[in-house]
Amino acid sequence: MSKTGRPGGAGFAAGLNERQAQAVAAIEGPVLIIAGAGSGKTRVITCRAAAMLEQGIPQSAILALTFTNKAAREMETRVKELTSRKLQNLTTSTFHAFGVKILREEIAALGYRKNFSIYDEADRAELIRQILRELGREGAADPRALGQVFSQVKTGCLAWGDGADPSFEAVYEEYQESLKVFNALDFDDLLAKPIALFESRPDILDKYRRRFRYIMVDEFQDTSAVQYRLMRLLADRNVCVVGDDDQSIYSWRGANYENIQRFERDFPGALEIKLEQNYRSTATILEAANGVIAHNTKRKEKTLWSGGAGGKPISLYTFPGEGEEAAFIALEIKKRRLEEGRSYDDFGVLIRTNSLIRHLEEALLAENIPHKISGGTSFFQRTEIKDVLSYLRVAANTDDDVNLLRIINTPRRGIGKTTIAAVSERAKEGNLPLWEAMRSLRYARDALFPEMPGDGCGGIDEFMTLIERWRENLLGKRGLSQKVRALVDEIDYWGYLVSEYRKDEQKARWKFSNIGSLIQSIGVWERDPDNLDPTLYPYLNRISLLSRDDADDGADKGKVNVMTIHASKGLEFPVVFIAGAEDGIIPHARSLEEGEANIEEERRLFYVAITRARDKLVITSCARRRRQQSALDQTPSPFLAEIPAHLVEYGEARNEEPMSAERCFALMKQRFQGR
C-alpha cells in the first residue's frame, strides 16, 4: 500500500478488465492503445498517470495532452482523486495550451515580446480585411474564408498553387508580417511557433525533452500533422497514444487518423493494446455500430462487445417533411420522460448539419421542453462587442497591450503599421507597456521616432486624449450604460460599420443592434438591487467570467441536448435521436463532392452517432425536405441498410395527439409514488 492508503502501482488496475490493466501497467516504452467507443479509456489514462506517480516518477516529468480544456481538467481531477495529492507540477493540457506554455517561456528567441496577444478567428478576419484594403484588394475575398485558407497553409494542409490560390500569397505574407508587428499570434501559431522554436534551437528542445520524459496523448486519431510533429519532436521513447481510428471525424480541421500508422512506423516495436469491451451501450446498439463500420476498409480490425443483455431494437421512422419529424421527436421526448421516469438531459438529438436545427427548436419550444442548442458564436466573442469591451478594458487599465492594439485604429484614425511598429519597438527596447511608449512619443517624437509619419503621431495623440478623457468618465460611480452609449456615439462606431460593410448595410445594422443589446444588458446589471457596486471594474470582472471558453456545465442540467454529431463526440445519452438520416445529409453531399474517399469519414461520423446511445436509439428521416425555396424528394441514408435487419423495427410515421391531461397526471403520480 502507498502512503495514501490506496493501492500503489499495479493496484490502480483493481476493477479493470485484463486489457485495461495491461494498458495501465505498460509504463515504459512506446504504447499504442486502440480504445473503442465506451471502452473506459479515460479511466485507463488516469489510472496510468496515477500508477506512474506511485512508482516514483516525478509529476513534473509527465505530460498528458488532450483536445479540450474540459477533458484536461477532468483528467487532472481524477488523478488527484486517485492519488490524494495536489499535483501542482503535473501537466495535463490541450495541445494549444501547451504551446502557449512553451511560448510564454521561450518566445523571445523568435523575436517576440512575452506579453503577446492571441488572435481569435474574428481578430484574424479583421486584420485580413484591413490588409486587403491597404493592398487595394477590398472585396477580392471574404476575410473569414481567406483566414481558413491561411490556416490550412500554415498547418501544411494546403500549399500555394496546390489547393490555395497563389494570387493571395502576398496577402498571406503581409498578414504574417502584421502579426509580428502587433506582437500577436493566431491560433495556428500556438503549435507552429513551438515547432519552429524546437527546430531552430536544439538546446531549447533538449530542455523540454529532458523535462517531459513520459508523454500521453488522448484522442490520438484527431491529431493533425502539426500536432503529431510537435509530439514527435518531444517524445523520446516513453510515449503512449490512445485513440480509435473508427472515431476519426475531423479531417476538415486537419485531423488525420493515419497518424496511428505513422506512430507505428516511427516507434517500431510499440506495444499495441485493443480495448473492445464497451461499458456504455446495449448489445443491440453495439451490433448495429459494428455492422455499419465494418464496411470501412481503412481501419484496424476491432469488434465492440458488451457483457450486458441484448437491449431494445433500433427504431426507424420516415415522415412526410421536417415539420412532422420535429414534432414527433418533441412529443416522443415528452412521452418517454413521463413513462420511463427520465430527465430531459437523458435525451440527445443529433444532426449532421446546423440547417436542421430550426424545425427541431421550434417543436421543442412549442412543447415547452427545455433544451440546449450547441454551436454558434458567443455573444461576447462577436467582433463589435469585443471592440466596445476593449475600449472599456483599456480605460480600466491602460497597460493592457492586447486590447489597446485592438482599438488603436478602430475606428480608423490614421495609425498604420509603421507607427505601430515604431511604438512596439520602443516598448520592447524600454521594456515598457505600449501606453508608456506612446506617452514618450508625445513628448519626444523627433528624438525617439524620426521615422514616424506625421499623421500617425497625430492619430496617437487623438487616441490617447480620447482614452484619458473617457477613463476619468467611465471610472465614475453612476450611469455606466449611458456613458458607454455616449462613447460609442463619440467614436462614431456606426459610421465605422457602414464604411466596413458598405455593400451590406443590413449586416452593419445587425452588428450595431448587438451593441445596443450590450448597453441594455449593462443597464439591467446596474439596476439589479443585489448589485452593490455597479461600476466599471466589477462589470469587466463579471464579463471575463461570463465569456470564458469553458462555461459552467451546470447551467445546462435538465435540458434536452440538440447538437451536431461532431459536437456529440465524447458524450453519451440514455436515449438518442438521429434526425435527418437521408442521402445527401448522412452522408453529406458536399463532403462526397470533395472526394469519394470521404464516404469512409461520413460512415465514421454515423458510427459515432450510433455509439452515443446507451439504451435506446431512434433514427428519423423525411420523404421531402425543404432546401432554400423548394421542397426536394429525399431517400433514406444508405448507411441505414448497413444496420443488420434483425436489429431494426420500423415505426409508423404519424404524430401522436398531445397526451391528455388525465394521462399526463396519472403518469406523474405513478412516477412520484415510485420514488
N, C-alpha and C positions, 0 to 999 in steps of 0.2 A: 504493500500500500504506500501511496505517496504521503507527503506531509499534510496534504489537504484532507486525507481520509478517503480520497477517491482512488479507484484502481488506477495505477500508473501504466504507461507504455501500452502494451497489448491489451491491458484491462479495459481500455476505451472501446475495444471491439465487442464487449458484452452486449448481447441483444442484436448484434449484426448477423446477417447471413454469411455464409462461407466466403463468397466473393467480396462482399463489403469488408469483412475482416481482413482479407488478404490485401485489399487496397489500403487500408489503414496502416497495416504493418510494413508496407513496402516504402520505406523512408529514403533509402539510399539508391542512387542511380536514376536513369530516366524511366518514367512510368506513363503509360497511356491508358486512361480509364474510359471505356466506351459505356456511357451511362444512359440507358434507355429512359423514356418518359416515365416519371413517377417511381424511379428505382431507388430513391433515397440518396441521391448524390450529395445534397447539401449536408446531410448528416455525415456522410463519408468524409467529405472535405474537412468539416470542423473537427471530427474525431481524429483525423490525420494530423491536423495542426496541433491539437491538444497532445497527441502521442509524441510528437516531436519535442514539445516543451517539456513533457515529463521525462523524456530521455536525456534532457540536459542541453538541448540545442538552444542557444540564446534567442530570445524573441526578436531581437534586432537583426538576426540572420535570416528571418523568414519573410518572404514577400508573397502575398496572396492577391492575385489580380482577378477582377470580375468586371461586369459590364454596367451595373447600376449602383448608385450610392446606397440604395436600399439594400441590395444584396450584400454589399461590403459591410454595412452596419450590422446586418443580421449575422453574417459570418463572425464578425468580431464579438458580438454579444454572446453567441453560442459557445465560442471558445472560452470566453471569460466564465460562463456558467459551468462549463466542464472542468475548468482548472481552478476556479475560485481565486483567480489572480487578476490584477488590474490591467496588465499587458499594455502599458503606455508606450512601449517601443516595438510592438507588433504592427507591421504594415499590412493592412487589408484595404485595398483601394481599387478604384476603377483605373483603367489604363490612362485615361486623360488626367485624372487627379494625380496619378503617379508622375506623369510627365510634368505637371505643374510643380510638384515637389522637387524634382530634379532641377528645373529651370530657375526656381526661386533661389537655389543654392549656386547654380553654375552659369546662368545666362550671361554674365559679364564677359565670359570667354567668347561669346558670339557677338559682342559689341552692343548689347542692350543694357539698360538700367534695370535694377532688380524690381522696381515697382511698375513693371509692365502691365498694360491693360490687356484684357481678353475680350475680343470682339465676338459677339454672337452673330447669328445669321442676319438680323436686322441691321446691325452695325456694318457688317460686310457689304450688304446691299447698298447702304447709304454711301459708303466710301466708293464703291464701284460707280454709283450714279454720278458722284462728283467727278471722278476721273473721266468718265465718258463725256461729261460736259466740257471739262478742261481740254480734252483732245478733239473737241468738235464733233463727237460721235453720239451726241444725245439722241436717244430713240433707236440706236442701232441694235440694241438687245435689251431684254428685260434684266435689270440688275440682279434679281434673285436667281433667275435661271442661269445667268452668267456666273454667279457665285458658285452654283452647283458644279459648273464645268471647271472652274478654278480649283474647287475641292478635289475633283476627280484627277485633275492634272497633278496636283500637289501630292496626292496619295498614290500616284502611279497607275490609276485605273484607265486613264486616257493619256495620249500624247498629242502635241500639236501636229496636225496633219494626219493623225491616226485616231480619228474619233472626235478630236477637238479642232474647231475652225481656226486655222492659223492666222486669220485676219485679226484675231483678238489676242494674239500673243503679246503684242506691245502693251495692250491694256493690262494684261496679267503682270508684266514686268513693272509697270507703273504702280500697280496695286501692291506688289511686294515692296517696292521702294517706299511707298507711302506708309505701309505698316511699320517699317523700320524708323521712318521719320517720327511717327506718332508714338514710338516705343510700345507698339501693340503687336499682339499675336492673334491669329484667328484659331478656331477650334482645331483645325488640322495641324497647325504649328505645334500644338501641345504634344504631338507624337513626332512630327517631322524634325523639330528643333533638337530634342534629346538625341535622336538618331544622328543628326549632323554633328552634334557635340561629341558623341561617343566615337564616331568615325574619324573626326578630325583631331581628337585629343585622347589617345590611348591611355594616358595617365589617369584621366577622369573616369574612363570606362573601367579601368582596373580597380579604381577605388570602389565603385559600385558593385563590381563582381565579387570583390572580397567582402563587402558588407552583406550582400544578399546571396548567401550560399545555398539556400533552399527556396525554390520558386514553385508556386502552384498557380495554374491558370484555369479558371472556371469558364463554362460555355465556350470551349475552345473552337467549336465549329463556327462560331460567329466572329472569330478574329479575322481581321483584314491582313493584307500583305504587309502593311506598315506595322501593325501590332505584332505580327509574327516576327518581323525583322527586329523590333525592339526587344522582344522576348529572347530571340536567338542571340543577340549581342550580349545580353546579360547572363544567360544561362550557361553554366559550365557543364555540370553532369547531373546534379540533383534537381531535376525538374520533373514536375508531374502535371500533365494536362488532362482535363476532364471535359468530355463533350459527347455529342451524338450527331453523326452526320445526317441522320433522318430528320433532325430538327433544325437544319441549316436553312434559314428563310430570309436572310438579309443580304443577298448578293447586291441589291440595289444601293446599299451603302458600303459596299466594299468587302463584305464578309465572304470567305472562301473556305468551303468545307474541305477542299483539297489540302488545307494546311495540316490535316490529320495525316495524310500520306507524306507530306513534306517532313513532318516530325519524325516519321518512321525512317525516312532517308537520312535525316540529319543526326538522328540518335539511334544508330544501328544497335540491335540487341535490346531495345526498350522492352520492358515487361508490359504486356497487354492484358488488361482485365476487363471482362464484359459484365456489366450489371444488367440483368434481364428480368429479374423479378420485380414486378410492378406492385406498389403498395397503394395505388390511387384508385384504379378503375376496376369495374367488374370484368369477368372473363369475356362476356359478350362484347363489351366495348373494345377490349384489347384484341380480340379475334378480328373485329371489324378493321381496326387500325392496322394490324399485321397484314390483312388481306389487301388493303389499299397500298401500303408502302412496298409490298413485295413486287409490285410492278416497276419499281425503280431499279435500274441496272447498276448505277454508280453508287454503291453503298456497301458498308460492311454488313455481313450477314448477322442478323440477330433476330430473336423472336421473344417479344414480351409475353410474360405469363403471370398469372395471379394464383395465389393459393386459395382465393375465395370461390364462392359459388358462381353459377352462370350469369345471372342478372337479367334485367328487363330487356326485351327486344328494342331495337332501334326503330323509331317511328319516322316514316317519311310521309310528308303531306305536299300536295300541289294545289295552289289556289289560282283563281282567275286573274288576280292582279295583286300589286303590292299593298293596297289598302286592306284587302281581306287577309292577306298574310300577316300584316302587322297587328290587325285586330285579333286574330286568332292567338298570336303569341302573347299579347297582353292578357287576354281572358284566360289562357292556359296557365299563365303565371299566377293569376289571381286564384284560380281554381285549385291548383296544386298547393299553393301556400296554405289554403284553408284545409283541404282534405288530407294533406300529408304533414301538416304542422311545421311547415318550413318558414324561414325568414326570407325577406326579399333578397338579401345578399347571398342566398343559396343559388341564385339564378344568374347565369351568364348568357348573354345574347351576342353571338359572334357574327361579324360581317366581313366580307372581303374588301369592300371599299366604303369610304365615308358617304358616298352618294346614297347609300341605302338607309342612312340614319333618320332622315326627316320623317318618313311614314312611321317608323318604329317609335320615335319620340312622341309624335302626335297621338299614337294609340295609347302609349303609356300615360301620357298626360290626361287623355280622355277618361282613363280608368283610375285616375288619382294614384298611380303606382310610383312611389319614389324611385328615382333612377339616377345613374351617373353615366354621362357620355364621356368617354375617354378621347383625348386628342384635342387639337386646336391650340392656338397661341394664347398664353396667359395674358390677361388684360394689362398687367404691369410690364410685360415684355414687348408691348407694341411700341413702335418707333416714336410716335408722337408723345406717348405717355412717358417714355424714358427721357425724351428731350426735356419735358417740363420738370420731371423729378430731378434731372441733372442740374437744372438751374437752382432748385431748392437745396440740393446737396452741396453745391459749390458755395451758395450763400451761407450755409451752415458751417462749411469747412473749406476755406479757400485753398488748402493744401491737397485737396482731393484731385490728383492729376487725371485720373481716369475720366471722371465726369466733366472736368474742366475741358479736356480735349474734345469731348463730345459736343460741347455747346459753344466753343470759342468762335466758331464761324457758322453757327446755326441759330437764327437765320444769318445769311451772308453779310459780313461786314468788312470784306476786303482783306481778310487774313489768309494768306495762301501757304503753300508748303514751305516756301523759302523762309518765311517769317517763323513758322512753327519749328522748322529745323534749327534756325539760329537760336531760338529760345530754348529748345531741347538741349542743344549743345552747351549753352550757358548753364543750364540746370545740372547737366552731367558734370561739367568741369568744377562747379562750385558745390556739388552735392546738395543742390537746393530743390525745393518744390518749384514747379513751373510758375506758380504765382509770384514767388520771390524773384525768379529770373525775369519775369515781365516787369516787376517793380524796378529792378535795376535798369531795364531797358528805358523806362520812362525818364529816368534821371541821368543816364549816361549813354545815350543812344550812340553818338558818334564814336566814342572811345571803344565801347564794347561790341557794337554791331554795325561796323562800317558798311557791310554788305546789305543791310536791311532796307527793303524798299519803303519809300515814304508812306504809301497808302497802308502798308502793313503796320507801321508804327502808329498811324492814326487809328486804325481798327482796334489795336490792342488798348490804346488809351480809352477809346469809346467803350470797349468791353469791360475794362476794369472799373471805369466810372459807374457803369450800369450796375455791376455786381456790388460795389461798395455802397451805393445808394440803397439798393434793394436789400442788402444784407441787414442794414440797420432797420429797415422797414419790416422785413419778414420775421426778424427775431423779437418783434414786439409781442405784447401779451394777447391781443384780441384780433379777431377778424381775419384769420389765416386764409380762408377760402376766398374772401373778397380781394385780398392782396394778391393771391395767385392769379385771379381773373384779371386784375389790373396789370400784372406783369406780362401775362400772355398778350394782352392788348398792346402794351407799350412796345414789345419786341416785334409786333405785327406778325404773329405766327400764322394767322390766317392768310396774309399776303404771301408768306413763305410757302404755304401749302399750295396755293393757287399757282405760284411760279413753278413748283416742283411737279405738279400734276396738271399742267395746263391743258393736256389732252384728255383729262378725266376729272372734271370738276366734281362729279359725284363722289369719287374716292376722296378728294380733298374735303368735301363736306362731311363725309363719314368719319374721317380722321379728326376733324375739328369737333364733331359731336362727341367723340370719345374723350377729348379734353374737357368738354362740358360735363360729361359724366364723372370724370375725375374730380373736378372742382365741386360738383354737387356732393360727391361722397365725402370730401373734406368737410363740407358744411354739416353733413349728418354727424360725422365724428365729433366735430366741435360742439354740437348741441346735445350730445349724449350726456345726461345728468351724472352718469358714473365717471365721466372723463374729467378729472380734477386738474389736468394740465394740458389744455388744448393749444399747445404751441408747436413750433416747427420741429424741435429736436425729438420730442415724443412721437410726433407724426412720422418722421423719417424712420425712426426705430421700428415703429409698427409696420410700415411698408416693407422694410427689409425682411421682417419675419413672414409677412404675407406672401412675398414674392420669391421665397426660396424655391429652388428647383424641386426639392422633395417635400411636398406638403404633407401635413399630418393625415395619415390614412384613416384615422378615427372618424373624421367628418363624413366619410362615405359608408360607414357601417349601416346596415339596414336598407341598402338601396340595390336595385337590380343593376347589374353591370352590363352596359352596352358598349362594345368595343370592337375594333378591327381584330382579325385573327393575329396579326403581327403584335398588337398590344397585349394579347392574352398570353403570350409566351411566358412560361414560368408560373402561371396561375392555374387554379383548379376550382370547379364548382360542382356541387352535387347534381344540378340539372343544367344542361347546356342546350341552347337552341342555336343551330347554324342556319341563318337565313340567307336567301338568295343563292341556293345551290343550283345554279344554272350555267350552261355552257356559255362562255363569254364573260362570266363573273368568276366562277370557280371551275376550270382555270380561267384567269383573266385574259381577255382577248389581246390587250395591249402588250402584256408580258410575252405572249406567244408570237406576236408580230416582231418583237425584238430578237426572236430566235427560238426555233422549235425545241432546242435543248432546254429551254426554260420550263417545259412541261414537268420535268422532274422536281424543280423547286416548287411549282404550283401544287404538285402532289404532296410534297413535304409539308406545305402550308395546310393542306386539308388534313393530313395526318396529325399535325399539331392541334388543329381544331377538335378533332375527334378525341384526342387524349387529354383534353381539358376536362372532360366529363368523368365524374366519379360513379354516379348511379344510373342516370337516365340521359339519353341523347335523342333530341328531336331535330330533324332536318327538314327545312321547308324550301319550296321553290314556287315560281309563278308561271302560268301559261303565257301571260303577256306582261310586259313591264315597260313603263314609260321612260323613254330616253329623250331628253330635250323636248321637242314639240310633238313627238309621235310615239305611239304605243307599238312595240315590236313583239312578234311571236318569240317565245323562248322554248328551249328544250332543256331537260334536266342535265345536270353536270354528268359528264362521262365517268367521273370518279365514283358516282353512286353505284354504277354497275360493277365496280370492283369490290364492293362490300359483299361478303358471302350471303347468298339469298336467304339461307335459313335463319339469319340473324335479324331480318327485317320484317316489320309489319307496316302495312300501308293504311294510313288514316284516311277517314272520309273528309273531303275538302269542304267543310262547312264551318261557319262560325256559330258557336252556340249562343243562344239567347243569354243575356246577362242573368246571373244567378238571382233567384228570387230572394227577397228579404228573409222569408221563413227558413229557406235552405241555408242561407248565409249565417243566420243567428244560431241555427242548430249545429252547424259545423264549428262555430266559435265556441259554443257551450261545450261541445264534445272535446274540443282542443284544450280548453282551460280546466275541465274536470279531470283530464288525463295527466295534469301536472302534479 
